[in-house]
Amino acid sequence: MKDTCRAASRLPSNDEKISEKIELLKSCFREAEEANDNETRQFCLLELGSSYHRISDFDRALEYYGRFYEEQKNVPNQPVETNVLFKKIDRLQEKIKGSNEKENTLYLLKKAVENIRLGLTITDTTGQIVYTNPADARMHGYEASELIGKHARVFSPPAQHRKMTPDEIKRKEQWRRESKNLRKNGDIFDVQLISANIKDESGHTIGNVTICEDISERAHARKLLNTTLKKTEQQKERAEADSKMKTDIIGIAAHDLKNPLTAIKLIAEVIHTMADTGSPIVEAADEIADVSQRMFQLIDNLLKSTALESGKLRLNSENVPMEFVIREVVVANRTRADQKEQGLSCEVEENCLVKGDPTWLYEIVDNLVGNSIKFSPIGRPISVKVAREGSMIRMEVIDKGLGLTDADKKLLFGKFQRLSAIPTGNESSSGLGLSIVKQLVELHQGKIWAESPGENMGATFIVELPAL
């Protein structure tokens, strides 16, 4: 039996004889086990481990080496050759462990690539496809096996064909682009591509990987959006042109009416002076003058509104103490307030400076105070308060008048809006005043709003302007 084992071990380990050698050694190993011949048995274990090692069957090599190792590791005074063998077995175990980990990692990577919804194709440096995942093949209408060996140009419409040289492929590290790809049935669709070079351990480019995403729906949505935006822009331009034309026409008409109305008012006043006291002519002249004045005010508001909308109104800004503006407005409106027995008061802190145009700041305050007088019943007080709050100057015009409904608040600063309240002294209202005020406040980088508990409960108009 020992002679048979020795003869088997001397057989050449080439491809033709290795299988025969392994079978002979296995046969000797079984006989040695039956005969309890440990020496021959251990010899066979070593030779079998070595034979499997030579053909890279590491699992079986480790099986036979391991059995020998387990039987001999606790035996004292092992020969040098045996200790060398033990180290060889340890290295083999590490090699198998590393190989298994790599196999597991490669398996997971392969499954991930096969299951992602994005297409992935690998080409060599000539552009030939060496791998494509199922998603990429399916996206283009192919089976994956059909694409192996084909040039990557199979994915491109003929109009896009241009052969990239190996140098060009190597030079591009990574690039992203949107393009159009070709399906097997001839359909062309939108894609987003991300490509990168594959390099070996020496840094040499050995191929290319491209990730492909079908963005047909996204491209279609973007096209629709661009078309809609273009139409919207065209409609906006037409609306702006129409609005400008309307504004220009209103401005021209208002300007042309202003002078005749001034003349009518002057004539009415002359007639009033020349007519006898108590004459019906005096009453008629006063009515004409009053109507002319209301029309003149309406036209003046129209001109202001058109100037603001057209951007022609310019501010002559300077440092303005709001105290002076408020007191000037209160003095100018006191007679009107006294006629309706409305107490008009003001409370202004010192050093409330703003940067603005004094004329238009006066217009803002005058309009708000005038509105409170106009829409407050007889005997209801009106007050104006100005104070600094942080970086802003805050002005409040407070009345105890007809108040604002929720519906009023929504319409408050629109042009030609009619609210629920009506003037309490038969005053006229153009519906433009608050619209003009809002535009003037915003022109001064401020903001305006109104607060009211409700109908018949008064209102507070608040303006905030940047403080100096």
QUIFENSUL-V871018 format. One record per residue. OMEGA is omega as a letter, one per 30 degrees, with the letter a starting at -180 (none if undefined). BURIAL is # if it has 9 or more other ideal C-beta (glycine too) atoms within 8 Angstrom, else .. Layout:
BEGIN
omega:OMEGA burial:BURIAL
omega:OMEGA burial:BURIAL
END
This chain:
BEGIN
omega:l burial:#
omega:l burial:#
omega:l burial:.
omega:l burial:#
omega:a burial:#
omega:l burial:.
omega:a burial:#
omega:a burial:#
omega:a burial:#
omega:l burial:.
omega:l burial:#
omega:a burial:.
omega:l burial:.
omega:a burial:.
omega:a burial:.
omega:a burial:.
omega:a burial:#
omega:a burial:#
omega:l burial:.
omega:l burial:#
omega:a burial:#
omega:a burial:#
omega:l burial:.
omega:l burial:#
omega:l burial:#
omega:l burial:#
omega:l burial:#
omega:a burial:#
omega:l burial:#
omega:l burial:.
omega:a burial:#
omega:l burial:#
omega:a burial:.
omega:a burial:.
omega:a burial:.
omega:l burial:.
omega:a burial:#
omega:a burial:.
omega:a burial:.
omega:a burial:#
omega:a burial:#
omega:l burial:#
omega:l burial:#
omega:l burial:#
omega:a burial:#
omega:a burial:#
omega:l burial:#
omega:l burial:#
omega:a burial:#
omega:a burial:#
omega:l burial:#
omega:l burial:#
omega:a burial:#
omega:a burial:.
omega:l burial:.
omega:l burial:.
omega:a burial:.
omega:a burial:#
omega:a burial:.
omega:l burial:#
omega:a burial:#
omega:l burial:#
omega:a burial:#
omega:l burial:#
omega:a burial:#
omega:l burial:#
omega:l burial:#
omega:a burial:#
omega:a burial:#
omega:a burial:.
omega:a burial:.
omega:a burial:#
omega:a burial:.
omega:l burial:.
omega:a burial:.
omega:l burial:.
omega:l burial:.
omega:l burial:.
omega:a burial:.
omega:a burial:.
omega:a burial:.
omega:l burial:#
omega:l burial:#
omega:l burial:.
omega:l burial:#
omega:l burial:#
omega:l burial:.
omega:l burial:#
omega:l burial:#
omega:l burial:.
omega:l burial:.
omega:l burial:#
omega:l burial:#
omega:a burial:.
omega:l burial:#
omega:l burial:#
omega:l burial:.
omega:l burial:.
omega:l burial:#
omega:l burial:.
omega:l burial:.
omega:l burial:.
omega:l burial:.
omega:l burial:.
omega:l burial:.
omega:l burial:.
omega:l burial:.
omega:l burial:.
omega:a burial:.
omega:l burial:.
omega:l burial:.
omega:a burial:.
omega:a burial:#
omega:a burial:.
omega:l burial:.
omega:a burial:#
omega:l burial:.
omega:l burial:#
omega:l burial:#
omega:a burial:#
omega:l burial:#
omega:l burial:#
omega:l burial:#
omega:a burial:#
omega:l burial:#
omega:a burial:.
omega:l burial:#
omega:a burial:#
omega:l burial:#
omega:l burial:.
omega:l burial:.
omega:a burial:#
omega:a burial:#
omega:a burial:.
omega:a burial:#
omega:l burial:#
omega:a burial:#
omega:l burial:.
omega:a burial:#
omega:l burial:#
omega:a burial:.
omega:l burial:#
omega:a burial:.
omega:a burial:#
omega:l burial:.
omega:a burial:.
omega:a burial:#
omega:l burial:#
omega:l burial:.
omega:l burial:#
omega:a burial:.
omega:l burial:#
omega:l burial:.
omega:a burial:#
omega:a burial:#
omega:l burial:#
omega:a burial:#
omega:a burial:.
omega:a burial:.
omega:a burial:.
omega:l burial:.
omega:a burial:.
omega:l burial:.
omega:l burial:.
omega:l burial:.
omega:l burial:.
omega:l burial:.
omega:a burial:.
omega:a burial:#
omega:a burial:#
omega:a burial:.
omega:a burial:#
omega:a burial:.
omega:l burial:.
omega:a burial:.
omega:l burial:.
omega:l burial:.
omega:a burial:.
omega:l burial:#
omega:l burial:#
omega:a burial:#
omega:l burial:#
omega:a burial:#
omega:a burial:.
omega:l burial:.
omega:l burial:.
omega:l burial:.
omega:a burial:.
omega:a burial:#
omega:a burial:#
omega:l burial:#
omega:a burial:#
omega:l burial:#
omega:a burial:#
omega:l burial:#
omega:l burial:.
omega:l burial:#
omega:a burial:#
omega:l burial:.
omega:a burial:.
omega:a burial:.
omega:a burial:.
omega:l burial:.
omega:l burial:.
omega:a burial:#
omega:l burial:.
omega:a burial:#
omega:l burial:#
omega:l burial:#
omega:l burial:#
omega:a burial:#
omega:l burial:#
omega:l burial:#
omega:a burial:#
omega:a burial:#
omega:a burial:.
omega:l burial:.
omega:a burial:.
omega:l burial:#
omega:l burial:.
omega:l burial:.
omega:l burial:.
omega:l burial:.
omega:l burial:.
omega:l burial:.
omega:l burial:.
omega:l burial:.
omega:l burial:.
omega:l burial:.
omega:l burial:.
omega:l burial:.
omega:l burial:.
omega:l burial:.
omega:l burial:.
omega:l burial:.
omega:l burial:.
omega:l burial:.
omega:a burial:.
omega:l burial:.
omega:l burial:.
omega:l burial:.
omega:a burial:.
omega:l burial:#
omega:l burial:#
omega:l burial:.
omega:l burial:.
omega:l burial:#
omega:a burial:#
omega:l burial:.
omega:a burial:#
omega:l burial:#
omega:a burial:.
omega:a burial:.
omega:a burial:#
omega:a burial:.
omega:a burial:.
omega:a burial:#
omega:a burial:#
omega:l burial:.
omega:l burial:.
omega:l burial:#
omega:l burial:#
omega:l burial:.
omega:a burial:#
omega:l burial:#
omega:l burial:.
omega:l burial:#
omega:l burial:#
omega:l burial:#
omega:l burial:.
omega:l burial:#
omega:a burial:#
omega:a burial:.
omega:a burial:.
omega:l burial:#
omega:l burial:.
omega:a burial:.
omega:a burial:.
omega:l burial:.
omega:a burial:.
omega:l burial:#
omega:l burial:#
omega:l burial:.
omega:l burial:.
omega:l burial:#
omega:l burial:#
omega:l burial:.
omega:a burial:#
omega:a burial:#
omega:l burial:.
omega:l burial:.
omega:l burial:#
omega:l burial:#
omega:l burial:#
omega:l burial:#
omega:l burial:#
omega:l burial:#
omega:a burial:#
omega:l burial:#
omega:l burial:#
omega:l burial:#
omega:l burial:#
omega:l burial:#
omega:a burial:#
omega:a burial:#
omega:l burial:#
omega:l burial:#
omega:a burial:#
omega:a burial:#
omega:a burial:#
omega:a burial:.
omega:a burial:.
omega:a burial:#
omega:l burial:.
omega:l burial:#
omega:a burial:.
omega:l burial:.
omega:l burial:.
omega:a burial:.
omega:l burial:#
omega:a burial:#
omega:l burial:#
omega:a burial:#
omega:a burial:.
omega:a burial:#
omega:a burial:#
omega:l burial:#
omega:l burial:#
omega:a burial:#
omega:l burial:#
omega:a burial:.
omega:a burial:.
omega:a burial:#
omega:a burial:#
omega:l burial:.
omega:l burial:#
omega:a burial:#
omega:l burial:#
omega:l burial:.
omega:l burial:#
omega:l burial:.
omega:l burial:#
omega:a burial:.
omega:a burial:#
omega:l burial:#
omega:l burial:#
omega:a burial:.
omega:l burial:#
omega:l burial:.
omega:l burial:.
omega:l burial:.
omega:a burial:#
omega:l burial:#
omega:l burial:#
omega:a burial:#
omega:l burial:#
omega:a burial:#
omega:a burial:#
omega:a burial:.
omega:l burial:#
omega:l burial:#
omega:a burial:#
omega:l burial:#
omega:a burial:#
omega:a burial:#
omega:a burial:#
omega:a burial:#
omega:l burial:#
omega:l burial:#
omega:l burial:#
omega:l burial:#
omega:l burial:#
omega:a burial:#
omega:a burial:#
omega:l burial:#
omega:l burial:#
omega:l burial:.
omega:l burial:.
omega:a burial:.
omega:a burial:#
omega:l burial:#
omega:l burial:#
omega:l burial:#
omega:a burial:#
omega:l burial:#
omega:l burial:#
omega:l burial:#
omega:l burial:#
omega:a burial:.
omega:a burial:.
omega:a burial:.
omega:l burial:#
omega:a burial:#
omega:l burial:#
omega:l burial:#
omega:l burial:#
omega:a burial:#
omega:l burial:#
omega:l burial:#
omega:a burial:.
omega:a burial:#
omega:l burial:#
omega:a burial:#
omega:l burial:#
omega:l burial:#
omega:l burial:.
omega:l burial:.
omega:a burial:#
omega:l burial:#
omega:a burial:.
omega:a burial:.
omega:a burial:#
omega:l burial:.
omega:l burial:.
omega:l burial:.
omega:l burial:.
omega:l burial:#
omega:a burial:.
omega:a burial:#
omega:a burial:.
omega:l burial:#
omega:a burial:.
omega:a burial:#
omega:a burial:#
omega:a burial:.
omega:l burial:.
omega:l burial:.
omega:l burial:.
omega:a burial:.
omega:a burial:#
omega:a burial:#
omega:a burial:#
omega:a burial:#
omega:l burial:#
omega:l burial:#
omega:a burial:#
omega:a burial:#
omega:l burial:#
omega:l burial:#
omega:l burial:#
omega:a burial:#
omega:l burial:#
omega:l burial:#
omega:l burial:#
omega:l burial:.
omega:l burial:#
omega:a burial:.
omega:l burial:#
omega:a burial:.
omega:l burial:#
omega:l burial:.
omega:l burial:#
omega:a burial:.
omega:a burial:.
omega:l burial:.
omega:a burial:.
omega:l burial:.
omega:a burial:#
omega:l burial:#
omega:l burial:#
omega:a burial:#
omega:l burial:#
omega:l burial:#
omega:a burial:#
omega:l burial:#
omega:a burial:#
omega:l burial:#
omega:none burial:.
END
